[in-house]
């Protein structure tokens, strides 16, 4: 199994991503994210891998990868379509510097799901907006 990590440009928080994807599912199903490069390690990604989203400089949420297809942008240019499970799974936030495109993410390097080790406490119990502000101030 292998994962991808990608910047979620223009998205404020998990709630904003949820709203954008809900609209996209209605207007242009199936839920997918288009990307220029096709991942070469397709079979490893589809063996239970997820797409981890970097929102406002932090890996905050993941979605399971269901398929990787050939797709086309609106202008007809070829691209890859990452077919995503609509369920967004919050993960323990981790800072990540900006990068272009996507990166492979090994399972042992992926942040754990929030609540995977029990009920939310400490930093996981903070409201998302507050946690984002504290991260921006380098306090957490």
N, CA, C and O atoms as a GROMACS GRO file, in nm:
protein
  560
    1UNK      N    1   0.084  -0.118   0.000
    1UNK     CA    2   0.000   0.000   0.000
    1UNK      C    3   0.089   0.125   0.000
    1UNK      O    4   0.198   0.125   0.058
    2UNK      N    5   0.041   0.229  -0.066
    2UNK     CA    6   0.112   0.355  -0.078
    2UNK      C    7   0.009   0.467  -0.081
    2UNK      O    8  -0.105   0.445  -0.123
    3UNK      N    9   0.047   0.586  -0.039
    3UNK     CA   10  -0.042   0.701  -0.037
    3UNK      C   11   0.015   0.814  -0.122
    3UNK      O   12   0.131   0.810  -0.163
    4UNK      N   13  -0.069   0.913  -0.148
    4UNK     CA   14  -0.027   1.037  -0.212
    4UNK      C   15  -0.053   1.152  -0.116
    4UNK      O   16  -0.142   1.144  -0.032
    5UNK      N   17   0.025   1.258  -0.129
    5UNK     CA   18   0.000   1.381  -0.055
    5UNK      C   19  -0.001   1.494  -0.158
    5UNK      O   20   0.083   1.498  -0.247
    6UNK      N   21  -0.097   1.585  -0.143
    6UNK     CA   22  -0.116   1.692  -0.240
    6UNK      C   23  -0.164   1.818  -0.170
    6UNK      O   24  -0.240   1.811  -0.074
    7UNK      N   25  -0.119   1.934  -0.221
    7UNK     CA   26  -0.167   2.061  -0.168
    7UNK      C   27  -0.312   2.083  -0.209
    7UNK      O   28  -0.351   2.050  -0.321
    8UNK      N   29  -0.390   2.136  -0.120
    8UNK     CA   30  -0.530   2.167  -0.145
    8UNK      C   31  -0.540   2.319  -0.158
    8UNK      O   32  -0.579   2.389  -0.065
    9UNK      N   33  -0.504   2.369  -0.276
    9UNK     CA   34  -0.490   2.512  -0.300
    9UNK      C   35  -0.626   2.582  -0.296
    9UNK      O   36  -0.723   2.535  -0.357
   10UNK      N   37  -0.631   2.694  -0.225
   10UNK     CA   38  -0.751   2.776  -0.220
   10UNK      C   39  -0.856   2.729  -0.121
   10UNK      O   40  -0.964   2.788  -0.112
   11UNK      N   41  -0.826   2.625  -0.046
   11UNK     CA   42  -0.921   2.571   0.052
   11UNK      C   43  -0.881   2.620   0.190
   11UNK      O   44  -0.764   2.612   0.228
   12UNK      N   45  -0.978   2.670   0.266
   12UNK     CA   46  -0.954   2.727   0.398
   12UNK      C   47  -0.941   2.622   0.508
   12UNK      O   48  -0.854   2.630   0.594
   13UNK      N   49  -1.030   2.521   0.503
   13UNK     CA   50  -1.034   2.422   0.609
   13UNK      C   51  -1.110   2.298   0.558
   13UNK      O   52  -1.152   2.294   0.442
   14UNK      N   53  -1.126   2.200   0.643
   14UNK     CA   54  -1.192   2.075   0.604
   14UNK      C   55  -1.337   2.099   0.565
   14UNK      O   56  -1.387   2.038   0.471
   15UNK      N   57  -1.405   2.187   0.636
   15UNK     CA   58  -1.545   2.217   0.604
   15UNK      C   59  -1.557   2.277   0.464
   15UNK      O   60  -1.650   2.244   0.390
   16UNK      N   61  -1.465   2.363   0.427
   16UNK     CA   62  -1.465   2.423   0.294
   16UNK      C   63  -1.442   2.316   0.188
   16UNK      O   64  -1.510   2.315   0.085
   17UNK      N   65  -1.346   2.225   0.211
   17UNK     CA   66  -1.321   2.115   0.118
   17UNK      C   67  -1.446   2.027   0.104
   17UNK      O   68  -1.480   1.985  -0.007
   18UNK      N   69  -1.513   2.000   0.214
   18UNK     CA   70  -1.636   1.920   0.212
   18UNK      C   71  -1.741   1.985   0.123
   18UNK      O   72  -1.805   1.917   0.042
   19UNK      N   73  -1.760   2.116   0.138
   19UNK     CA   74  -1.860   2.187   0.058
   19UNK      C   75  -1.824   2.187  -0.091
   19UNK      O   76  -1.910   2.166  -0.176
   20UNK      N   77  -1.698   2.211  -0.122
   20UNK     CA   78  -1.655   2.211  -0.262
   20UNK      C   79  -1.676   2.075  -0.327
   20UNK      O   80  -1.724   2.066  -0.440
   21UNK      N   81  -1.638   1.970  -0.254
   21UNK     CA   82  -1.652   1.837  -0.311
   21UNK      C   83  -1.797   1.794  -0.323
   21UNK      O   84  -1.833   1.723  -0.417
   22UNK      N   85  -1.882   1.835  -0.230
   22UNK     CA   86  -2.024   1.802  -0.239
   22UNK      C   87  -2.084   1.862  -0.366
   22UNK      O   88  -2.161   1.796  -0.436
   23UNK      N   89  -2.048   1.986  -0.395
   23UNK     CA   90  -2.098   2.051  -0.518
   23UNK      C   91  -2.043   1.981  -0.641
   23UNK      O   92  -2.115   1.962  -0.739
   24UNK      N   93  -1.917   1.942  -0.637
   24UNK     CA   94  -1.856   1.875  -0.751
   24UNK      C   95  -1.920   1.739  -0.776
   24UNK      O   96  -1.936   1.698  -0.892
   25UNK      N   97  -1.957   1.667  -0.670
   25UNK     CA   98  -2.020   1.536  -0.686
   25UNK      C   99  -2.155   1.548  -0.756
   25UNK      O  100  -2.194   1.462  -0.834
   26UNK      N  101  -2.227   1.656  -0.727
   26UNK     CA  102  -2.358   1.678  -0.788
   26UNK      C  103  -2.343   1.716  -0.935
   26UNK      O  104  -2.415   1.665  -1.020
   27UNK      N  105  -2.250   1.806  -0.963
   27UNK     CA  106  -2.234   1.861  -1.098
   27UNK      C  107  -2.155   1.775  -1.194
   27UNK      O  108  -2.179   1.779  -1.315
   28UNK      N  109  -2.058   1.695  -1.143
   28UNK     CA  110  -1.970   1.622  -1.232
   28UNK      C  111  -1.920   1.493  -1.166
   28UNK      O  112  -1.800   1.480  -1.138
   29UNK      N  113  -2.011   1.396  -1.142
   29UNK     CA  114  -1.967   1.273  -1.077
   29UNK      C  115  -1.884   1.189  -1.174
   29UNK      O  116  -1.893   1.210  -1.295
   30UNK      N  117  -1.803   1.096  -1.124
   30UNK     CA  118  -1.777   1.065  -0.984
   30UNK      C  119  -1.681   1.168  -0.924
   30UNK      O  120  -1.617   1.244  -0.996
   31UNK      N  121  -1.671   1.168  -0.791
   31UNK     CA  122  -1.581   1.261  -0.724
   31UNK      C  123  -1.439   1.226  -0.764
   31UNK      O  124  -1.392   1.114  -0.743
   32UNK      N  125  -1.370   1.324  -0.822
   32UNK     CA  126  -1.233   1.299  -0.864
   32UNK      C  127  -1.154   1.428  -0.854
   32UNK      O  128  -1.208   1.538  -0.851
   33UNK      N  129  -1.024   1.410  -0.848
   33UNK     CA  130  -0.932   1.522  -0.855
   33UNK      C  131  -0.845   1.499  -0.978
   33UNK      O  132  -0.787   1.392  -0.994
   34UNK      N  133  -0.836   1.600  -1.062
   34UNK     CA  134  -0.757   1.589  -1.182
   34UNK      C  135  -0.617   1.642  -1.156
   34UNK      O  136  -0.599   1.745  -1.091
   35UNK      N  137  -0.518   1.570  -1.207
   35UNK     CA  138  -0.379   1.608  -1.190
   35UNK      C  139  -0.302   1.578  -1.318
   35UNK      O  140  -0.334   1.482  -1.389
   36UNK      N  141  -0.204   1.659  -1.347
   36UNK     CA  142  -0.133   1.649  -1.475
   36UNK      C  143  -0.059   1.516  -1.491
   36UNK      O  144  -0.070   1.452  -1.595
   37UNK      N  145   0.014   1.475  -1.390
   37UNK     CA  146   0.096   1.354  -1.399
   37UNK      C  147   0.019   1.231  -1.350
   37UNK      O  148  -0.055   1.237  -1.252
   38UNK      N  149   0.039   1.120  -1.419
   38UNK     CA  150  -0.023   0.993  -1.381
   38UNK      C  151   0.072   0.920  -1.286
   38UNK      O  152   0.188   0.899  -1.321
   39UNK      N  153   0.027   0.881  -1.168
   39UNK     CA  154   0.114   0.806  -1.077
   39UNK      C  155   0.156   0.673  -1.140
   39UNK      O  156   0.072   0.598  -1.190
   40UNK      N  157   0.284   0.645  -1.135
   40UNK     CA  158   0.337   0.521  -1.194
   40UNK      C  159   0.311   0.399  -1.105
   40UNK      O  160   0.309   0.286  -1.153
   41UNK      N  161   0.292   0.423  -0.978
   41UNK     CA  162   0.276   0.313  -0.882
   41UNK      C  163   0.127   0.288  -0.852
   41UNK      O  164   0.087   0.277  -0.737
   42UNK      N  165   0.049   0.281  -0.957
   42UNK     CA  166  -0.097   0.271  -0.950
   42UNK      C  167  -0.145   0.156  -0.861
   42UNK      O  168  -0.229   0.176  -0.774
   43UNK      N  169  -0.091   0.037  -0.883
   43UNK     CA  170  -0.138  -0.081  -0.809
   43UNK      C  171  -0.114  -0.066  -0.659
   43UNK      O  172  -0.200  -0.104  -0.579
   44UNK      N  173  -0.001  -0.011  -0.620
   44UNK     CA  174   0.027   0.010  -0.478
   44UNK      C  175  -0.070   0.112  -0.418
   44UNK      O  176  -0.115   0.095  -0.304
   45UNK      N  177  -0.101   0.216  -0.493
   45UNK     CA  178  -0.193   0.319  -0.445
   45UNK      C  179  -0.334   0.265  -0.428
   45UNK      O  180  -0.404   0.300  -0.332
   46UNK      N  181  -0.376   0.179  -0.520
   46UNK     CA  182  -0.513   0.127  -0.516
   46UNK      C  183  -0.528   0.008  -0.421
   46UNK      O  184  -0.638  -0.045  -0.406
   47UNK      N  185  -0.421  -0.033  -0.358
   47UNK     CA  186  -0.426  -0.142  -0.260
   47UNK      C  187  -0.453  -0.087  -0.120
   47UNK      O  188  -0.391  -0.131  -0.023
   48UNK      N  189  -0.544   0.011  -0.111
   48UNK     CA  190  -0.581   0.067   0.019
   48UNK      C  191  -0.522   0.203   0.048
   48UNK      O  192  -0.533   0.252   0.161
   49UNK      N  193  -0.460   0.267  -0.051
   49UNK     CA  194  -0.398   0.397  -0.031
   49UNK      C  195  -0.498   0.511  -0.025
   49UNK      O  196  -0.614   0.496  -0.063
   50UNK      N  197  -0.450   0.625   0.023
   50UNK     CA  198  -0.533   0.745   0.036
   50UNK      C  199  -0.460   0.864  -0.023
   50UNK      O  200  -0.338   0.862  -0.042
   51UNK      N  201  -0.537   0.968  -0.051
   51UNK     CA  202  -0.483   1.098  -0.088
   51UNK      C  203  -0.491   1.185   0.036
   51UNK      O  204  -0.600   1.212   0.086
   52UNK      N  205  -0.375   1.229   0.086
   52UNK     CA  206  -0.367   1.316   0.203
   52UNK      C  207  -0.362   1.461   0.154
   52UNK      O  208  -0.277   1.496   0.072
   53UNK      N  209  -0.453   1.544   0.203
   53UNK     CA  210  -0.464   1.683   0.160
   53UNK      C  211  -0.388   1.774   0.256
   53UNK      O  212  -0.404   1.765   0.378
   54UNK      N  213  -0.306   1.862   0.200
   54UNK     CA  214  -0.237   1.966   0.277
   54UNK      C  215  -0.321   2.093   0.265
   54UNK      O  216  -0.336   2.149   0.156
   55UNK      N  217  -0.378   2.137   0.378
   55UNK     CA  218  -0.464   2.254   0.381
   55UNK      C  219  -0.398   2.359   0.469
   55UNK      O  220  -0.368   2.335   0.586
   56UNK      N  221  -0.376   2.477   0.411
   56UNK     CA  222  -0.315   2.588   0.485
   56UNK      C  223  -0.182   2.546   0.550
   56UNK      O  224  -0.154   2.584   0.664
   57UNK      N  225  -0.101   2.469   0.478
   57UNK     CA  226   0.031   2.432   0.526
   57UNK      C  227   0.038   2.313   0.619
   57UNK      O  228   0.144   2.284   0.675
   58UNK      N  229  -0.075   2.242   0.637
   58UNK     CA  230  -0.077   2.126   0.727
   58UNK      C  231  -0.155   2.010   0.665
   58UNK      O  232  -0.262   2.031   0.607
   59UNK      N  233  -0.101   1.890   0.676
   59UNK     CA  234  -0.176   1.771   0.636
   59UNK      C  235  -0.287   1.755   0.739
   59UNK      O  236  -0.259   1.735   0.857
   60UNK      N  237  -0.414   1.764   0.694
   60UNK     CA  238  -0.526   1.764   0.789
   60UNK      C  239  -0.629   1.655   0.765
   60UNK      O  240  -0.702   1.619   0.856
   61UNK      N  241  -0.635   1.603   0.642
   61UNK     CA  242  -0.744   1.512   0.609
   61UNK      C  243  -0.698   1.419   0.496
   61UNK      O  244  -0.606   1.451   0.421
   62UNK      N  245  -0.763   1.304   0.488
   62UNK     CA  246  -0.733   1.210   0.380
   62UNK      C  247  -0.861   1.156   0.320
   62UNK      O  248  -0.968   1.159   0.381
   63UNK      N  249  -0.848   1.108   0.196
   63UNK     CA  250  -0.958   1.040   0.127
   63UNK      C  251  -0.901   0.916   0.061
   63UNK      O  252  -0.792   0.920   0.003
   64UNK      N  253  -0.973   0.807   0.071
   64UNK     CA  254  -0.928   0.681   0.011
   64UNK      C  255  -0.932   0.693  -0.141
   64UNK      O  256  -1.027   0.746  -0.198
   65UNK      N  257  -0.828   0.642  -0.206
   65UNK     CA  258  -0.823   0.638  -0.352
   65UNK      C  259  -0.899   0.515  -0.400
   65UNK      O  260  -0.870   0.403  -0.358
   66UNK      N  261  -0.996   0.535  -0.488
   66UNK     CA  262  -1.076   0.424  -0.540
   66UNK      C  263  -1.028   0.378  -0.676
   66UNK      O  264  -1.037   0.260  -0.709
   67UNK      N  265  -0.977   0.472  -0.756
   67UNK     CA  266  -0.930   0.438  -0.890
   67UNK      C  267  -0.845   0.553  -0.944
   67UNK      O  268  -0.851   0.665  -0.894
   68UNK      N  269  -0.767   0.523  -1.045
   68UNK     CA  270  -0.690   0.623  -1.118
   68UNK      C  271  -0.722   0.601  -1.264
   68UNK      O  272  -0.696   0.493  -1.319
   69UNK      N  273  -0.777   0.703  -1.328
   69UNK     CA  274  -0.823   0.688  -1.466
   69UNK      C  275  -0.759   0.792  -1.556
   69UNK      O  276  -0.704   0.892  -1.510
   70UNK      N  277  -0.767   0.765  -1.687
   70UNK     CA  278  -0.731   0.867  -1.786
   70UNK      C  279  -0.847   0.966  -1.790
   70UNK      O  280  -0.963   0.925  -1.792
   71UNK      N  281  -0.816   1.094  -1.790
   71UNK     CA  282  -0.919   1.196  -1.786
   71UNK      C  283  -0.879   1.309  -1.880
   71UNK      O  284  -0.772   1.305  -1.940
   72UNK      N  285  -0.965   1.408  -1.892
   72UNK     CA  286  -0.935   1.525  -1.974
   72UNK      C  287  -0.978   1.651  -1.900
   72UNK      O  288  -1.083   1.655  -1.836
   73UNK      N  289  -0.893   1.756  -1.910
   73UNK     CA  290  -0.928   1.886  -1.857
   73UNK      C  291  -1.039   1.944  -1.943
   73UNK      O  292  -1.071   1.887  -2.047
   74UNK      N  293  -1.096   2.054  -1.902
   74UNK     CA  294  -1.203   2.119  -1.978
   74UNK      C  295  -1.160   2.157  -2.119
   74UNK      O  296  -1.242   2.160  -2.210
   75UNK      N  297  -1.030   2.187  -2.137
   75UNK     CA  298  -0.981   2.226  -2.270
   75UNK      C  299  -0.943   2.106  -2.358
   75UNK      O  300  -0.893   2.124  -2.469
   76UNK      N  301  -0.967   1.983  -2.308
   76UNK     CA  302  -0.938   1.862  -2.386
   76UNK      C  303  -0.802   1.803  -2.363
   76UNK      O  304  -0.772   1.696  -2.416
   77UNK      N  305  -0.716   1.868  -2.286
   77UNK     CA  306  -0.583   1.817  -2.255
   77UNK      C  307  -0.592   1.695  -2.165
   77UNK      O  308  -0.672   1.692  -2.071
   78UNK      N  309  -0.512   1.594  -2.194
   78UNK     CA  310  -0.511   1.472  -2.114
   78UNK      C  311  -0.454   1.496  -1.974
   78UNK      O  312  -0.364   1.578  -1.955
   79UNK      N  313  -0.510   1.424  -1.878
   79UNK     CA  314  -0.462   1.429  -1.741
   79UNK      C  315  -0.503   1.299  -1.671
   79UNK      O  316  -0.564   1.212  -1.732
   80UNK      N  317  -0.468   1.288  -1.545
   80UNK     CA  318  -0.508   1.172  -1.465
   80UNK      C  319  -0.625   1.213  -1.376
   80UNK      O  320  -0.628   1.325  -1.324
   81UNK      N  321  -0.719   1.123  -1.359
   81UNK     CA  322  -0.831   1.145  -1.268
   81UNK      C  323  -0.816   1.055  -1.147
   81UNK      O  324  -0.821   0.932  -1.159
   82UNK      N  325  -0.797   1.114  -1.031
   82UNK     CA  326  -0.790   1.038  -0.906
   82UNK      C  327  -0.932   1.027  -0.852
   82UNK      O  328  -0.986   1.125  -0.801
   83UNK      N  329  -0.991   0.910  -0.862
   83UNK     CA  330  -1.128   0.888  -0.814
   83UNK      C  331  -1.121   0.869  -0.663
   83UNK      O  332  -1.047   0.784  -0.613
   84UNK      N  333  -1.198   0.951  -0.591
   84UNK     CA  334  -1.189   0.956  -0.445
   84UNK      C  335  -1.316   0.909  -0.376
   84UNK      O  336  -1.427   0.930  -0.426
   85UNK      N  337  -1.298   0.845  -0.262
   85UNK     CA  338  -1.408   0.814  -0.173
   85UNK      C  339  -1.456   0.948  -0.116
   85UNK      O  340  -1.373   1.028  -0.072
   86UNK      N  341  -1.586   0.975  -0.116
   86UNK     CA  342  -1.633   1.105  -0.064
   86UNK      C  343  -1.613   1.126   0.085
   86UNK      O  344  -1.627   1.238   0.134
   87UNK      N  345  -1.581   1.021   0.159
   87UNK     CA  346  -1.564   1.034   0.304
   87UNK      C  347  -1.428   1.098   0.333
   87UNK      O  348  -1.324   1.047   0.293
   88UNK      N  349  -1.431   1.211   0.403
   88UNK     CA  350  -1.310   1.280   0.447
   88UNK      C  351  -1.276   1.233   0.588
   88UNK      O  352  -1.358   1.241   0.678
   89UNK      N  353  -1.153   1.184   0.605
   89UNK     CA  354  -1.109   1.132   0.735
   89UNK      C  355  -1.005   1.228   0.793
   89UNK      O  356  -0.894   1.236   0.741
   90UNK      N  357  -1.038   1.300   0.901
   90UNK     CA  358  -0.940   1.390   0.962
   90UNK      C  359  -0.821   1.312   1.016
   90UNK      O  360  -0.836   1.202   1.069
   91UNK      N  361  -0.703   1.370   1.001
   91UNK     CA  362  -0.581   1.309   1.053
   91UNK      C  363  -0.515   1.407   1.149
   91UNK      O  364  -0.546   1.526   1.149
   92UNK      N  365  -0.424   1.356   1.230
   92UNK     CA  366  -0.352   1.442   1.323
   92UNK      C  367  -0.266   1.538   1.241
   92UNK      O  368  -0.179   1.495   1.165
   93UNK      N  369  -0.290   1.667   1.257
   93UNK     CA  370  -0.225   1.769   1.176
   93UNK      C  371  -0.074   1.762   1.182
   93UNK      O  372  -0.014   1.739   1.287
   94UNK      N  373  -0.014   1.783   1.065
   94UNK     CA  374   0.131   1.782   1.054
   94UNK      C  375   0.171   1.890   0.953
   94UNK      O  376   0.117   1.895   0.842
   95UNK      N  377   0.264   1.976   0.992
   95UNK     CA  378   0.309   2.083   0.903
   95UNK      C  379   0.380   2.023   0.782
   95UNK      O  380   0.450   1.923   0.792
   96UNK      N  381   0.360   2.088   0.665
   96UNK     CA  382   0.427   2.045   0.543
   96UNK      C  383   0.453   2.167   0.458
   96UNK      O  384   0.365   2.250   0.437
   97UNK      N  385   0.574   2.177   0.409
   97UNK     CA  386   0.611   2.289   0.323
   97UNK      C  387   0.546   2.275   0.186
   97UNK      O  388   0.513   2.164   0.144
   98UNK      N  389   0.528   2.387   0.117
   98UNK     CA  390   0.469   2.381  -0.017
   98UNK      C  391   0.556   2.302  -0.114
   98UNK      O  392   0.678   2.299  -0.101
   99UNK      N  393   0.492   2.240  -0.211
   99UNK     CA  394   0.560   2.165  -0.316
   99UNK      C  395   0.469   2.164  -0.437
   99UNK      O  396   0.351   2.198  -0.427
  100UNK      N  397   0.523   2.127  -0.551
  100UNK     CA  398   0.443   2.123  -0.674
  100UNK      C  399   0.393   1.981  -0.698
  100UNK      O  400   0.462   1.884  -0.666
  101UNK      N  401   0.274   1.969  -0.753
  101UNK     CA  402   0.220   1.838  -0.789
  101UNK      C  403   0.181   1.757  -0.666
  101UNK      O  404   0.125   1.811  -0.571
  102UNK      N  405   0.212   1.629  -0.670
  102UNK     CA  406   0.184   1.541  -0.558
  102UNK      C  407   0.312   1.466  -0.525
  102UNK      O  408   0.408   1.467  -0.602
  103UNK      N  409   0.312   1.401  -0.410
  103UNK     CA  410   0.426   1.320  -0.366
  103UNK      C  411   0.372   1.188  -0.314
  103UNK      O  412   0.261   1.180  -0.261
  104UNK      N  413   0.453   1.084  -0.330
  104UNK     CA  414   0.420   0.956  -0.267
  104UNK      C  415   0.442   0.970  -0.117
  104UNK      O  416   0.532   1.043  -0.074
  105UNK      N  417   0.361   0.900  -0.039
  105UNK     CA  418   0.370   0.903   0.106
  105UNK      C  419   0.361   0.759   0.157
  105UNK      O  420   0.258   0.694   0.143
  106UNK      N  421   0.469   0.712   0.215
  106UNK     CA  422   0.472   0.575   0.268
  106UNK      C  423   0.376   0.563   0.386
  106UNK      O  424   0.356   0.659   0.459
  107UNK      N  425   0.317   0.445   0.404
  107UNK     CA  426   0.221   0.428   0.514
  107UNK      C  427   0.278   0.462   0.651
  107UNK      O  428   0.208   0.517   0.735
  108UNK      N  429   0.405   0.429   0.675
  108UNK     CA  430   0.463   0.457   0.806
  108UNK      C  431   0.493   0.606   0.826
  108UNK      O  432   0.516   0.649   0.939
  109UNK      N  433   0.493   0.686   0.718
  109UNK     CA  434   0.516   0.830   0.727
  109UNK      C  435   0.385   0.909   0.732
  109UNK      O  436   0.386   1.029   0.757
  110UNK      N  437   0.274   0.842   0.709
  110UNK     CA  438   0.144   0.910   0.705
  110UNK      C  439   0.097   0.941   0.847
  110UNK      O  440   0.114   0.859   0.938
  111UNK      N  441   0.037   1.059   0.867
  111UNK     CA  442  -0.015   1.090   1.001
  111UNK      C  443  -0.134   1.000   1.034
  111UNK      O  444  -0.213   0.967   0.946
  112UNK      N  445  -0.147   0.961   1.160
  112UNK     CA  446  -0.260   0.876   1.198
  112UNK      C  447  -0.392   0.951   1.195
  112UNK      O  448  -0.397   1.073   1.207
  113UNK      N  449  -0.499   0.874   1.178
  113UNK     CA  450  -0.633   0.932   1.182
  113UNK      C  451  -0.661   0.990   1.320
  113UNK      O  452  -0.615   0.937   1.421
  114UNK      N  453  -0.737   1.098   1.323
  114UNK     CA  454  -0.780   1.154   1.451
  114UNK      C  455  -0.874   1.053   1.515
  114UNK      O  456  -0.964   1.000   1.450
  115UNK      N  457  -0.852   1.027   1.641
  115UNK     CA  458  -0.937   0.932   1.712
  115UNK      C  459  -0.897   0.786   1.690
  115UNK      O  460  -0.962   0.696   1.743
  116UNK      N  461  -0.790   0.763   1.612
  116UNK     CA  462  -0.747   0.625   1.587
  116UNK      C  463  -0.695   0.560   1.714
  116UNK      O  464  -0.696   0.438   1.726
  117UNK      N  465  -0.651   0.641   1.810
  117UNK     CA  466  -0.597   0.586   1.934
  117UNK      C  467  -0.691   0.612   2.051
  117UNK      O  468  -0.649   0.605   2.167
  118UNK      N  469  -0.817   0.641   2.022
  118UNK     CA  470  -0.912   0.665   2.129
  118UNK      C  471  -0.982   0.799   2.109
  118UNK      O  472  -0.968   0.861   2.004
  119UNK      N  473  -1.056   0.844   2.210
  119UNK     CA  474  -1.130   0.969   2.197
  119UNK      C  475  -1.034   1.087   2.182
  119UNK      O  476  -0.921   1.084   2.229
  120UNK      N  477  -1.083   1.191   2.115
  120UNK     CA  478  -1.002   1.311   2.093
  120UNK      C  479  -0.970   1.376   2.227
  120UNK      O  480  -1.056   1.392   2.313
  121UNK      N  481  -0.844   1.412   2.242
  121UNK     CA  482  -0.802   1.487   2.358
  121UNK      C  483  -0.686   1.576   2.317
  121UNK      O  484  -0.633   1.560   2.207
  122UNK      N  485  -0.647   1.664   2.400
  122UNK     CA  486  -0.534   1.751   2.369
  122UNK      C  487  -0.557   1.830   2.242
  122UNK      O  488  -0.663   1.890   2.225
  123UNK      N  489  -0.459   1.830   2.153
  123UNK     CA  490  -0.466   1.907   2.030
  123UNK      C  491  -0.579   1.862   1.939
  123UNK      O  492  -0.638   1.943   1.868
  124UNK      N  493  -0.611   1.733   1.939
  124UNK     CA  494  -0.718   1.682   1.854
  124UNK      C  495  -0.855   1.734   1.896
  124UNK      O  496  -0.948   1.735   1.815
  125UNK      N  497  -0.868   1.775   2.020
  125UNK     CA  498  -0.997   1.823   2.069
  125UNK      C  499  -1.021   1.971   2.039
  125UNK      O  500  -1.132   2.021   2.060
  126UNK      N  501  -0.918   2.041   1.991
  126UNK     CA  502  -0.934   2.183   1.959
  126UNK      C  503  -1.024   2.202   1.839
  126UNK      O  504  -1.022   2.120   1.747
  127UNK      N  505  -1.102   2.308   1.837
  127UNK     CA  506  -1.178   2.340   1.716
  127UNK      C  507  -1.080   2.365   1.600
  127UNK      O  508  -0.974   2.425   1.622
  128UNK      N  509  -1.113   2.321   1.479
  128UNK     CA  510  -1.020   2.332   1.366
  128UNK      C  511  -0.967   2.474   1.343
  128UNK      O  512  -0.849   2.493   1.315
  129UNK      N  513  -1.054   2.573   1.355
  129UNK     CA  514  -1.011   2.712   1.332
  129UNK      C  515  -0.907   2.754   1.435
  129UNK      O  516  -0.807   2.818   1.400
  130UNK      N  517  -0.929   2.719   1.560
  130UNK     CA  518  -0.834   2.754   1.665
  130UNK      C  519  -0.701   2.682   1.643
  130UNK      O  520  -0.595   2.743   1.658
  131UNK      N  521  -0.707   2.555   1.609
  131UNK     CA  522  -0.584   2.479   1.584
  131UNK      C  523  -0.505   2.540   1.469
  131UNK      O  524  -0.383   2.548   1.476
  132UNK      N  525  -0.574   2.582   1.364
  132UNK     CA  526  -0.507   2.643   1.249
  132UNK      C  527  -0.437   2.773   1.292
  132UNK      O  528  -0.323   2.797   1.254
  133UNK      N  529  -0.506   2.855   1.370
  133UNK     CA  530  -0.446   2.980   1.416
  133UNK      C  531  -0.324   2.955   1.505
  133UNK      O  532  -0.223   3.023   1.492
  134UNK      N  533  -0.334   2.858   1.594
  134UNK     CA  534  -0.221   2.826   1.682
  134UNK      C  535  -0.103   2.773   1.602
  134UNK      O  536   0.012   2.803   1.634
  135UNK      N  537  -0.130   2.692   1.496
  135UNK     CA  538  -0.022   2.644   1.410
  135UNK      C  539   0.043   2.761   1.336
  135UNK      O  540   0.165   2.767   1.324
  136UNK      N  541  -0.039   2.853   1.285
  136UNK     CA  542   0.014   2.970   1.213
  136UNK      C  543   0.104   3.054   1.303
  136UNK      O  544   0.200   3.115   1.255
  137UNK      N  545   0.075   3.058   1.432
  137UNK     CA  546   0.156   3.132   1.528
  137UNK      C  547   0.274   3.049   1.581
  137UNK      O  548   0.350   3.095   1.666
  138UNK      N  549   0.288   2.926   1.528
  138UNK     CA  550   0.395   2.833   1.570
  138UNK      C  551   0.386   2.800   1.719
  138UNK      O  552   0.488   2.779   1.784
  139UNK      N  553   0.265   2.796   1.771
  139UNK     CA  554   0.244   2.762   1.911
  139UNK      C  555   0.216   2.614   1.932
  139UNK      O  556   0.230   2.562   2.042
  140UNK      N  557   0.176   2.546   1.826
  140UNK     CA  558   0.160   2.401   1.832
  140UNK      C  559   0.225   2.340   1.710
  140UNK      O  560   0.223   2.218   1.694
   0.00000   0.00000   0.00000
